[in-house]
């Protein structure tokens, strides 16, 4: 690297001297593959690679909570990850942690999420279990997209934070495993795919990963309330006073309360902590959201139709993939209709290693998981018999 660029990089690294002793500094970054050095610190480089990835572009049309509702003001996955990044950086800056690492984890944490949110995740997990190919968890799939499907050479610390982000599990203390190694991360990743509920056991190797994990909850818990009010699932007056008197009754107040509580209670500590009153109120709000929002008719009313579509599309892809030698790229180029996107756009861009070592059934799971809501429905229209009638019943 040019000497002038090296000086610029060193200047950026020197600024990290001011970080907390519990922060993960860029000099500690672990890479899975060697590569040529450039002027960007490794975690900063992770951010660039994530936002320029194909997976990141598909955030734009993935459900957060509510599907099949035409309203430009409700949250989609792309906004959610930006909210997580902003909240996590606010906490990280206040605690003198590495904001580059925080932002990289936050922006990549849901990149493996399925179309139609956690509903789609459940259906893909059910298919995996039925087919005997392990399990599906969106956090592990996010790592898989960055590490294996797009081969971006993201640092282990970023991938580990993504794997450990599980925002559906709430704790009052988030403590990292500072002794965790690259080998342990790889073992954790393998176990999430092959051991049921192992995802709940994964701990981040960095304090930055812990910050993103709690920020995920902060970003969705109040925002989902605002979305539910917009679509008419709930009214603000429905929120219980015993919760709102502690946290507030709108997203702005909820975020403000939680962020300040974490910053105050985590100063100078090698873990992230919530005060008891705020943690208890947040736990109650999470339970309330599940009962009144996530399990509501407006959020789940299309699940039966979607379950059939996921299963039928999977079977249609499996039939097609069993009828062609997709390992031969020349055959793909010469014999496949360009409208058959699983071959022409997905498999034809994968490495020989991926094609030779990945079970056909897992390949289909990878493909479906990466789809946007709109693309999923367009593929169902092409391959699933009776799709149009099913969708007309769903939308009316």
Secondary structure, DSSP 8 states (H G I E B T S, - for coil): --HHHHHHHHHHHHGGGGS-TTS--GGG---SS-----SS-HHHHHHHHHHTSHHHHGGGG-BSS--S---TTS-BHHHHHHHHHHHHHHHHHHTT--HHHHHHHHHHTTTT--TTHHHHHHHHHHHHHHHTS----HHHHHHHIIIIIS-----HHHHHHHHT--TTS--SEEE--TT--HHHHHHHHHHHHHSTTGGGG---SSHHHHHHHHHHHHHHHTHHHHHHHHHTS--GGGS-HHHHHHH-SSHHHHHHHHHHHHHHHHTT-SEEE--HHHHHHHHHHHHHHIIIIITSHHHHTTHHHHHHHHHHHHHHHHHHHTTS-TT-HHHHHHHS-TT-HIIIIIGGGS-HHHHHHS-HHHHHHHHHHT--HHHHHHHHHHHSTTHHHHHHHHH-
